[in-house]
Amino acid sequence: MSFVIHGRDARTGAVAKPRVSDAPTAELARAEALRLGIEATAVLPLPELHLQPPSTRAPVAADAGGPSTSSASVVASRRVGARRKRVAIAGVVLLLIAAVAVVTVPRLAWNPLNLKAMAYARAGDRERAFRYEKFALDLAERAAGPESLPVAVCANNLGKIYLDAGQYALAEPAFQRALAIREKLLRANHPDIAQSLHNLAAAYVNEQRFELARPLLERALLIQEAELGSESPEVAMTLNGLGLVEMSTGHFAAAQERHKRALSIREKSGDGADVAETVANLAAAYLSQGRPAEAVPLFERALQIWEKTLDPEHPNIALSLDGLGTAYVSTGQYDKAEPLLKRALAIRERVYGARHPAVAETVESLALLYRKQGQYALAAPLYDRVLGIEESVQGGNSPVFAALADSIAQFYREAGDAEHAAALASRAATIRAGLH
């Protein structure tokens, strides 16, 4: 299971989506097991940075349409319901274990709750995941101390859950805490430190703080190459992240090289989901450079792989649909683009809810499609929705929001609504003035 993080380049509008890989660090798990007397300590996976089509689009806003009622979506909904029911049953068992542990062996009580939080997170139930991970963190602090490895595990997992929910400002301090503890207690080149560096970088990417993310990813890469090997899955993941940062800061040739190296590593293990991720990132890099014709076959390849290996409602399906749809818009193939973008939007609304950055990305793609066709009456409410989502998630006084307001103001000028355009431009100017 993977968790996606989302970011937007304030300069170009490019979107980033890091994924969380399923690779708990075995060394920490074994060390914790020996120290605490438990079988294993589970850790939510490392976020991988995904690129999504960029700036041929405009920025994003609020509500969403209703879910699709296709037979595929009904089947998928039943699968999700069954999965959540199994998680709930398992959760009751884990809760009973935790209750016994609180009474008998207090230092062990945090881990069953941590496991339950991860199960809820992987089932898409973020509300319960938050609740149980916070409870696990509280117990870990009391049982092992505020600067212990169990606390680092729980803080790391809590940051991942915040990241998946688009609450980047809350993810950042959780990752910072996990990193600080690990740097204090583990050797300098421990793979868990690389994991924390990568996770914190993912939070910075989503906050458009690319220059803070870059040194963290470069340090993580050095550790992973030395400790895990130059062709390890973790190295490929960090190369993808660095590719995203390079692309978002306008270093397109460097971005391509990072993604190509990551792809070379992953293709050696087969044509699986990890390959699809890197292919999609490389496609997004081409799209950022105004090379949509080269992006199309790559997005098609990623979609083909994911449709064979993932549930039809998986977020990565939506990611590739959105990318391919945007590439089609850029090449003027509007009839091909619209159904792909609508399908991507339906998936994202069901997975994330109406007010999530991933939903905003696809709403923005649809708005661009209608704008290119001169259908301003259809595009305008979509752009307003994008703006509303961005404000609700990131706040209405950020530089990212100001860039978005300026972009949408340009759309309204193009559509002949000078009054609306002037209001948005004025708001953007006020935000920028307040930042200086």
MIFIMI-744812 format. One record per residue (C-alpha): z, y, x. Coordinates in pm, 1 decimal. Layout:
REM residues N
<pz->Z, py->Y, px->X>
...
This chain:
REM residues 436
<pz->0.0, py->0.0, px->0.0>
<pz->-69.5, py->347.5, px->127.6>
<pz->58.7, py->691.6, px->55.8>
<pz->-171.9, py->991.5, px->77.7>
<pz->-81.7, py->1333.2, px->197.3>
<pz->-288.5, py->1631.9, px->118.3>
<pz->-367.1, py->1957.9, px->288.7>
<pz->-614.6, py->2241.3, px->270.4>
<pz->-759.9, py->2439.1, px->559.7>
<pz->-679.6, py->2800.2, px->477.8>
<pz->-994.9, py->2910.9, px->661.4>
<pz->-1253.1, py->2667.4, px->530.8>
<pz->-1087.5, py->2511.7, px->224.3>
<pz->-1116.5, py->2165.5, px->383.6>
<pz->-887.7, py->1904.6, px->241.1>
<pz->-687.6, py->1652.8, px->434.8>
<pz->-528.9, py->1331.4, px->322.7>
<pz->-317.6, py->1132.2, px->555.9>
<pz->-230.5, py->776.4, px->460.0>
<pz->83.5, py->580.0, px->521.5>
<pz->18.7, py->246.7, px->686.0>
<pz->224.3, py->-64.6, px->613.2>
<pz->369.6, py->-122.5, px->956.1>
<pz->748.9, py->-109.9, px->978.0>
<pz->849.8, py->-84.4, px->1340.1>
<pz->964.3, py->-434.5, px->1427.6>
<pz->1169.1, py->-332.6, px->1729.8>
<pz->1389.1, py->-99.1, px->1527.8>
<pz->1418.2, py->-352.6, px->1249.0>
<pz->1536.8, py->-619.8, px->1490.3>
<pz->1774.3, py->-381.6, px->1668.0>
<pz->1923.0, py->-268.8, px->1339.8>
<pz->1949.7, py->-624.8, px->1217.0>
<pz->2147.7, py->-723.2, px->1524.9>
<pz->2365.4, py->-413.7, px->1509.6>
<pz->2436.1, py->-417.5, px->1139.4>
<pz->2423.9, py->-790.8, px->1076.8>
<pz->2133.6, py->-784.2, px->831.9>
<pz->1799.5, py->-962.4, px->833.4>
<pz->1571.4, py->-659.3, px->850.6>
<pz->1549.2, py->-289.0, px->786.4>
<pz->1233.0, py->-187.0, px->607.2>
<pz->1054.8, py->136.7, px->686.0>
<pz->785.4, py->308.3, px->484.3>
<pz->464.4, py->320.9, px->686.9>
<pz->310.3, py->576.1, px->916.9>
<pz->94.7, py->843.7, px->748.6>
<pz->-266.5, py->844.5, px->848.5>
<pz->-462.0, py->1166.2, px->820.7>
<pz->-759.3, py->1148.2, px->588.0>
<pz->-1035.3, py->1403.5, px->574.9>
<pz->-1187.5, py->1508.4, px->248.3>
<pz->-1490.5, py->1729.0, px->195.6>
<pz->-1431.6, py->2086.9, px->276.2>
<pz->-1545.1, py->2426.5, px->214.1>
<pz->-1848.5, py->2390.7, px->-1.8>
<pz->-1580.2, py->2411.3, px->-266.2>
<pz->-1340.2, py->2665.2, px->-398.2>
<pz->-963.8, py->2646.3, px->-435.2>
<pz->-741.5, py->2478.5, px->-700.6>
<pz->-504.6, py->2515.7, px->-1016.2>
<pz->-300.3, py->2350.3, px->-1317.3>
<pz->-319.9, py->2111.2, px->-1625.1>
<pz->-535.5, py->1802.5, px->-1661.4>
<pz->-743.6, py->1619.0, px->-1916.7>
<pz->-647.4, py->1293.7, px->-2081.3>
<pz->-687.8, py->950.8, px->-1923.0>
<pz->-997.4, py->742.5, px->-1957.1>
<pz->-993.2, py->461.9, px->-2211.2>
<pz->-1246.6, py->241.5, px->-2037.1>
<pz->-1176.4, py->-130.4, px->-2024.0>
<pz->-1134.4, py->-108.5, px->-1648.2>
<pz->-866.8, py->156.6, px->-1683.8>
<pz->-686.0, py->-44.2, px->-1953.3>
<pz->-678.7, py->-348.8, px->-1725.8>
<pz->-561.1, py->-135.0, px->-1436.7>
<pz->-288.3, py->18.7, px->-1651.5>
<pz->-165.7, py->-328.4, px->-1746.0>
<pz->-157.1, py->-424.6, px->-1379.2>
<pz->48.0, py->-116.4, px->-1298.2>
<pz->284.0, py->-190.8, px->-1587.3>
<pz->332.9, py->-550.1, px->-1475.3>
<pz->391.6, py->-440.1, px->-1118.7>
<pz->652.7, py->-186.1, px->-1225.1>
<pz->826.4, py->-446.8, px->-1439.8>
<pz->850.9, py->-682.3, px->-1140.4>
<pz->986.1, py->-397.2, px->-930.8>
<pz->1246.3, py->-317.4, px->-1195.9>
<pz->1366.6, py->-679.4, px->-1205.6>
<pz->1382.2, py->-693.6, px->-827.0>
<pz->1564.2, py->-361.4, px->-833.0>
<pz->1841.6, py->-498.7, px->-1053.4>
<pz->1893.4, py->-779.8, px->-803.6>
<pz->1901.7, py->-537.6, px->-510.7>
<pz->2141.8, py->-310.5, px->-695.0>
<pz->2380.0, py->-601.5, px->-750.7>
<pz->2356.9, py->-686.1, px->-380.8>
<pz->2434.9, py->-325.0, px->-294.6>
<pz->2732.0, py->-321.5, px->-531.1>
<pz->2875.5, py->-631.7, px->-365.6>
<pz->2806.5, py->-483.9, px->-21.3>
<pz->2989.5, py->-160.1, px->-106.4>
<pz->3301.3, py->-361.6, px->-181.4>
<pz->3275.5, py->-628.3, px->88.6>
<pz->3073.9, py->-487.6, px->380.1>
<pz->3029.8, py->-110.4, px->329.0>
<pz->2814.2, py->-65.2, px->640.5>
<pz->2542.3, py->-285.8, px->487.3>
<pz->2524.7, py->-126.3, px->143.1>
<pz->2255.1, py->128.6, px->225.3>
<pz->1977.1, py->-119.7, px->303.8>
<pz->1935.7, py->-292.0, px->-37.2>
<pz->1903.0, py->54.2, px->-191.8>
<pz->1654.0, py->153.2, px->75.8>
<pz->1450.0, py->-158.0, px->-3.0>
<pz->1460.9, py->-79.0, px->-372.6>
<pz->1348.6, py->279.9, px->-309.5>
<pz->1048.8, py->154.0, px->-112.3>
<pz->958.1, py->-93.8, px->-384.0>
<pz->958.2, py->186.6, px->-641.7>
<pz->756.7, py->409.4, px->-406.3>
<pz->491.4, py->141.7, px->-359.2>
<pz->477.2, py->87.5, px->-735.3>
<pz->414.6, py->458.6, px->-784.8>
<pz->752.1, py->534.3, px->-947.3>
<pz->847.2, py->833.5, px->-734.9>
<pz->1136.4, py->947.8, px->-954.3>
<pz->1330.1, py->625.7, px->-903.8>
<pz->1220.2, py->609.2, px->-539.5>
<pz->1375.5, py->951.9, px->-478.3>
<pz->1696.7, py->857.4, px->-652.5>
<pz->1753.3, py->533.1, px->-466.1>
<pz->1649.3, py->662.9, px->-125.1>
<pz->1889.5, py->956.9, px->-156.9>
<pz->2164.7, py->712.7, px->-257.3>
<pz->2075.4, py->491.6, px->41.6>
<pz->2087.3, py->794.5, px->272.1>
<pz->2429.9, py->893.9, px->144.4>
<pz->2566.0, py->542.7, px->201.5>
<pz->2406.0, py->523.6, px->547.8>
<pz->2572.0, py->852.3, px->645.9>
<pz->2912.3, py->727.8, px->534.7>
<pz->2873.4, py->379.3, px->680.1>
<pz->2703.7, py->444.3, px->1014.7>
<pz->2744.1, py->816.9, px->1073.1>
<pz->2517.4, py->1118.7, px->1017.7>
<pz->2329.1, py->1066.0, px->1346.6>
<pz->2269.9, py->691.4, px->1326.8>
<pz->1949.6, py->488.7, px->1318.7>
<pz->2006.9, py->382.2, px->954.8>
<pz->2015.9, py->752.4, px->862.8>
<pz->1690.2, py->803.0, px->1056.8>
<pz->1529.1, py->519.3, px->859.6>
<pz->1637.4, py->666.1, px->525.0>
<pz->1544.2, py->1021.9, px->621.3>
<pz->1201.4, py->899.8, px->735.2>
<pz->1144.6, py->715.3, px->408.7>
<pz->1265.1, py->1010.0, px->202.0>
<pz->1018.5, py->1231.5, px->387.3>
<pz->737.4, py->987.8, px->304.7>
<pz->825.7, py->996.2, px->-63.7>
<pz->830.0, py->1377.2, px->-63.8>
<pz->497.7, py->1375.9, px->119.1>
<pz->337.5, py->1150.7, px->-140.2>
<pz->465.7, py->1378.4, px->-417.0>
<pz->308.9, py->1683.7, px->-253.2>
<pz->651.9, py->1836.8, px->-177.9>
<pz->568.4, py->1919.8, px->180.3>
<pz->841.6, py->2177.5, px->238.6>
<pz->1101.3, py->1909.0, px->157.0>
<pz->925.8, py->1641.5, px->362.3>
<pz->937.0, py->1852.8, px->678.3>
<pz->1318.5, py->1871.4, px->725.7>
<pz->1355.2, py->1501.0, px->642.8>
<pz->1104.5, py->1409.2, px->915.2>
<pz->1263.5, py->1657.0, px->1156.7>
<pz->1601.9, py->1492.7, px->1105.4>
<pz->1463.3, py->1142.4, px->1161.5>
<pz->1287.1, py->1258.7, px->1478.9>
<pz->1597.4, py->1431.9, px->1616.8>
<pz->1810.3, py->1120.5, px->1567.3>
<pz->1553.5, py->888.9, px->1723.2>
<pz->1501.7, py->1116.7, px->2022.8>
<pz->1877.9, py->1116.7, px->2078.7>
<pz->1935.7, py->741.2, px->2041.2>
<pz->1613.7, py->573.7, px->2157.4>
<pz->1427.1, py->569.7, px->2487.3>
<pz->1174.6, py->848.7, px->2534.0>
<pz->863.5, py->631.8, px->2475.9>
<pz->995.7, py->426.9, px->2184.8>
<pz->726.2, py->360.9, px->1919.9>
<pz->960.5, py->485.6, px->1646.6>
<pz->960.2, py->827.3, px->1810.1>
<pz->580.2, py->823.2, px->1792.3>
<pz->608.7, py->733.8, px->1424.8>
<pz->836.9, py->1031.4, px->1358.9>
<pz->610.8, py->1264.7, px->1556.2>
<pz->313.9, py->1150.3, px->1348.6>
<pz->500.3, py->1189.5, px->1019.2>
<pz->619.5, py->1541.2, px->1101.4>
<pz->264.7, py->1630.4, px->1205.6>
<pz->143.6, py->1510.1, px->866.5>
<pz->383.4, py->1751.0, px->695.7>
<pz->260.9, py->2037.6, px->914.8>
<pz->-102.3, py->1953.0, px->836.7>
<pz->-32.5, py->1977.1, px->465.1>
<pz->129.9, py->2315.5, px->522.0>
<pz->-180.4, py->2429.4, px->719.0>
<pz->25.4, py->2459.3, px->1038.5>
<pz->-231.1, py->2283.6, px->1251.5>
<pz->-121.1, py->2427.1, px->1585.1>
<pz->223.8, py->2275.8, px->1529.3>
<pz->72.5, py->1940.7, px->1432.1>
<pz->-159.2, py->1906.9, px->1732.5>
<pz->103.6, py->1870.0, px->2012.7>
<pz->303.1, py->1623.7, px->1803.1>
<pz->-0.7, py->1401.7, px->1749.7>
<pz->-102.0, py->1426.9, px->2115.1>
<pz->247.0, py->1321.2, px->2223.0>
<pz->247.3, py->1037.2, px->1968.9>
<pz->-89.7, py->920.8, px->2103.4>
<pz->39.7, py->908.2, px->2462.1>
<pz->339.4, py->698.3, px->2355.8>
<pz->128.1, py->462.5, px->2145.8>
<pz->-132.3, py->410.0, px->2418.3>
<pz->139.5, py->335.1, px->2674.6>
<pz->359.1, py->117.1, px->2453.9>
<pz->119.0, py->-44.2, px->2207.4>
<pz->-215.3, py->-45.6, px->2387.5>
<pz->-517.8, py->183.6, px->2380.2>
<pz->-680.0, py->-12.6, px->2096.5>
<pz->-380.6, py->-64.2, px->1870.6>
<pz->-393.2, py->20.6, px->1497.8>
<pz->-138.4, py->296.9, px->1556.1>
<pz->-364.6, py->460.6, px->1816.0>
<pz->-654.7, py->454.1, px->1569.0>
<pz->-432.2, py->614.1, px->1306.5>
<pz->-326.1, py->897.1, px->1534.6>
<pz->-684.2, py->952.2, px->1650.4>
<pz->-774.4, py->1002.6, px->1284.2>
<pz->-497.3, py->1258.9, px->1256.7>
<pz->-615.7, py->1445.1, px->1562.1>
<pz->-969.6, py->1436.4, px->1423.9>
<pz->-843.5, py->1605.9, px->1110.1>
<pz->-667.4, py->1877.9, px->1307.7>
<pz->-976.5, py->1934.2, px->1522.6>
<pz->-1197.6, py->1965.5, px->1216.0>
<pz->-957.8, py->2196.0, px->1034.4>
<pz->-950.0, py->2430.2, px->1334.0>
<pz->-1328.1, py->2436.4, px->1372.4>
<pz->-1361.0, py->2195.4, px->1667.2>
<pz->-1620.4, py->1975.0, px->1499.4>
<pz->-1756.1, py->1797.3, px->1806.6>
<pz->-1403.3, py->1701.1, px->1914.7>
<pz->-1328.4, py->1582.1, px->1561.1>
<pz->-1631.6, py->1354.1, px->1563.9>
<pz->-1528.2, py->1203.4, px->1896.6>
<pz->-1176.6, py->1130.0, px->1770.5>
<pz->-1307.1, py->964.0, px->1454.3>
<pz->-1573.5, py->767.1, px->1638.4>
<pz->-1315.4, py->626.6, px->1879.8>
<pz->-1087.5, py->536.6, px->1588.2>
<pz->-1378.7, py->368.6, px->1410.9>
<pz->-1467.1, py->168.5, px->1723.1>
<pz->-1110.6, py->34.6, px->1740.8>
<pz->-1098.8, py->-58.0, px->1376.5>
<pz->-1440.0, py->-217.5, px->1349.5>
<pz->-1331.4, py->-478.5, px->1602.6>
<pz->-1092.0, py->-619.6, px->1344.1>
<pz->-1350.9, py->-637.8, px->1063.7>
<pz->-1488.9, py->-422.3, px->783.9>
<pz->-1159.2, py->-367.0, px->604.1>
<pz->-972.4, py->-84.7, px->436.4>
<pz->-878.2, py->77.5, px->768.0>
<pz->-1245.9, py->95.1, px->862.2>
<pz->-1319.6, py->260.7, px->529.5>
<pz->-1058.4, py->528.1, px->598.6>
<pz->-1212.1, py->621.5, px->931.8>
<pz->-1564.2, py->611.6, px->790.3>
<pz->-1454.6, py->849.6, px->513.8>
<pz->-1297.2, py->1083.0, px->770.3>
<pz->-1615.0, py->1083.7, px->979.0>
<pz->-1816.3, py->1155.5, px->664.5>
<pz->-1589.9, py->1450.9, px->586.6>
<pz->-1640.3, py->1580.6, px->940.4>
<pz->-2018.4, py->1576.1, px->887.0>
<pz->-1978.4, py->1748.0, px->551.9>
<pz->-1770.0, py->2021.8, px->715.5>
<pz->-2056.8, py->2092.9, px->951.8>
<pz->-2305.3, py->2130.8, px->668.7>
<pz->-2458.4, py->1788.1, px->729.1>
<pz->-2418.6, py->1629.5, px->381.9>
<pz->-2720.3, py->1399.2, px->421.4>
<pz->-2537.5, py->1224.3, px->707.2>
<pz->-2212.8, py->1217.0, px->510.3>
<pz->-2359.7, py->1042.2, px->203.2>
<pz->-2419.1, py->693.3, px->353.9>
<pz->-2074.8, py->700.3, px->516.0>
<pz->-1898.9, py->788.0, px->191.2>
<pz->-2105.0, py->517.0, px->18.4>
<pz->-1992.6, py->264.1, px->280.3>
<pz->-1626.6, py->363.2, px->241.1>
<pz->-1649.1, py->337.0, px->-136.5>
<pz->-1815.9, py->-4.4, px->-118.9>
<pz->-1540.7, py->-140.8, px->107.6>
<pz->-1258.1, py->3.3, px->-99.2>
<pz->-1401.5, py->-120.0, px->-428.0>
<pz->-1402.7, py->-473.0, px->-284.5>
<pz->-1052.2, py->-459.2, px->-139.6>
<pz->-845.8, py->-226.4, px->-359.1>
<pz->-735.1, py->-195.9, px->-719.5>
<pz->-988.7, py->14.0, px->-918.6>
<pz->-718.6, py->277.6, px->-975.4>
<pz->-624.6, py->309.1, px->-607.7>
<pz->-611.4, py->668.5, px->-472.4>
<pz->-852.6, py->582.6, px->-190.6>
<pz->-1118.4, py->493.4, px->-448.3>
<pz->-1076.7, py->843.3, px->-588.3>
<pz->-1090.7, py->991.2, px->-238.1>
<pz->-1427.6, py->833.1, px->-163.1>
<pz->-1563.0, py->915.2, px->-509.6>
<pz->-1465.8, py->1278.1, px->-460.4>
<pz->-1619.6, py->1287.0, px->-113.0>
<pz->-1943.0, py->1126.9, px->-223.2>
<pz->-1962.9, py->1349.4, px->-530.4>
<pz->-1913.9, py->1659.9, px->-318.7>
<pz->-2183.1, py->1546.1, px->-74.9>
<pz->-2420.2, py->1498.0, px->-367.6>
<pz->-2340.0, py->1851.3, px->-486.8>
<pz->-2424.3, py->1982.6, px->-140.6>
<pz->-2761.3, py->1804.8, px->-146.1>
<pz->-2841.6, py->1924.8, px->-497.9>
<pz->-2806.3, py->1580.4, px->-660.4>
<pz->-2598.8, py->1713.8, px->-948.5>
<pz->-2667.9, py->1430.2, px->-1192.6>
<pz->-2527.5, py->1180.4, px->-942.3>
<pz->-2229.5, py->1399.1, px->-857.7>
<pz->-2081.5, py->1462.5, px->-1202.7>
<pz->-1989.6, py->1104.3, px->-1308.2>
<pz->-1837.5, py->1032.9, px->-966.3>
<pz->-1621.3, py->1343.7, px->-976.0>
<pz->-1508.7, py->1277.9, px->-1332.9>
<pz->-1410.9, py->922.7, px->-1240.5>
<pz->-1220.4, py->1049.1, px->-934.5>
<pz->-1036.7, py->1303.1, px->-1150.3>
<pz->-938.2, py->1041.4, px->-1409.7>
<pz->-791.8, py->817.1, px->-1139.1>
<pz->-600.7, py->1096.2, px->-971.8>
<pz->-455.6, py->1227.8, px->-1295.3>
<pz->-326.4, py->880.9, px->-1380.4>
<pz->-188.8, py->818.0, px->-1032.4>
<pz->-44.4, py->1161.1, px->-949.0>
<pz->-4.2, py->1346.9, px->-1276.9>
<pz->-164.1, py->1674.3, px->-1381.7>
<pz->-19.4, py->1906.4, px->-1115.5>
<pz->-80.5, py->1748.7, px->-777.8>
<pz->-290.2, py->1874.4, px->-482.3>
<pz->-517.8, py->1568.7, px->-500.4>
<pz->-596.2, py->1647.6, px->-863.2>
<pz->-665.7, py->2007.8, px->-768.3>
<pz->-915.6, py->1895.1, px->-504.6>
<pz->-1128.1, py->1707.6, px->-754.3>
<pz->-1099.0, py->1980.3, px->-1018.8>
<pz->-1229.2, py->2216.7, px->-752.8>
<pz->-1519.2, py->1983.4, px->-675.5>
<pz->-1616.8, py->1979.0, px->-1042.6>
<pz->-1589.4, py->2357.3, px->-1057.7>
<pz->-1824.9, py->2385.4, px->-761.7>
<pz->-2073.0, py->2151.7, px->-931.3>
<pz->-2085.4, py->2368.7, px->-1243.7>
<pz->-2096.6, py->2685.4, px->-1034.7>
<pz->-2399.6, py->2556.9, px->-842.7>
<pz->-2570.6, py->2487.6, px->-1175.1>
<pz->-2489.2, py->2836.7, px->-1303.2>
<pz->-2257.9, py->2698.4, px->-1571.1>
<pz->-1988.6, py->2963.1, px->-1514.3>
<pz->-1820.7, py->2908.2, px->-1849.9>
<pz->-1743.7, py->2549.9, px->-1745.7>
<pz->-1644.5, py->2639.2, px->-1389.8>
<pz->-1405.8, py->2927.1, px->-1470.6>
<pz->-1124.9, py->2730.0, px->-1641.9>
<pz->-1143.1, py->2469.5, px->-1366.5>
<pz->-1098.1, py->2731.0, px->-1094.2>
<pz->-808.2, py->2880.2, px->-1289.9>
<pz->-654.3, py->2535.5, px->-1311.1>
<pz->-690.6, py->2489.7, px->-935.0>
<pz->-510.5, py->2819.6, px->-878.4>
<pz->-231.9, py->2714.9, px->-1114.9>
<pz->-174.8, py->2382.7, px->-937.7>
<pz->-163.7, py->2550.1, px->-598.4>
<pz->90.1, py->2802.7, px->-726.2>
<pz->309.5, py->2538.7, px->-887.2>
<pz->309.1, py->2314.5, px->-578.1>
<pz->310.3, py->2560.6, px->-287.5>
<pz->433.4, py->2880.4, px->-449.7>
<pz->242.5, py->3197.0, px->-529.6>
<pz->317.9, py->3387.8, px->-208.4>
<pz->178.1, py->3164.3, px->64.7>
<pz->-120.2, py->3243.7, px->289.8>
<pz->-294.1, py->2934.3, px->151.2>
<pz->-256.3, py->3069.0, px->-202.9>
<pz->-388.0, py->3409.0, px->-89.6>
<pz->-696.8, py->3245.3, px->64.9>
<pz->-749.1, py->3050.7, px->-256.3>
<pz->-719.0, py->3363.5, px->-472.8>
<pz->-977.3, py->3539.5, px->-256.6>
<pz->-1214.0, py->3244.1, px->-286.1>
<pz->-1185.5, py->3233.8, px->-663.8>
<pz->-1223.4, py->3612.1, px->-680.2>
<pz->-1562.7, py->3565.8, px->-515.2>
<pz->-1657.4, py->3317.9, px->-786.8>
<pz->-1567.0, py->3569.7, px->-1059.5>
<pz->-1776.6, py->3837.8, px->-888.9>
<pz->-2066.5, py->3594.3, px->-887.5>
<pz->-2003.6, py->3518.0, px->-1256.2>
<pz->-2005.7, py->3889.3, px->-1344.8>
<pz->-1633.9, py->3919.5, px->-1428.1>
<pz->-1544.9, py->4213.0, px->-1203.5>
<pz->-1206.8, py->4275.6, px->-1368.4>
<pz->-1079.8, py->3921.3, px->-1308.0>
<pz->-1217.1, py->3927.4, px->-953.2>
<pz->-1041.3, py->4256.0, px->-875.1>
<pz->-708.1, py->4125.6, px->-1007.9>
<pz->-722.9, py->3814.5, px->-789.4>
<pz->-832.1, py->4008.5, px->-480.3>
<pz->-548.8, py->4256.6, px->-534.2>
<pz->-296.7, py->3975.3, px->-564.9>
<pz->-424.1, py->3815.4, px->-244.6>
<pz->-396.6, py->4149.2, px->-61.2>
<pz->-39.3, py->4196.8, px->-186.6>
<pz->58.9, py->3851.9, px->-61.6>
<pz->-87.2, py->3919.0, px->281.7>
<pz->82.2, py->4256.3, px->304.3>
<pz->415.9, py->4090.8, px->230.6>
<pz->364.2, py->3837.3, px->510.3>
<pz->342.7, py->4103.5, px->781.7>
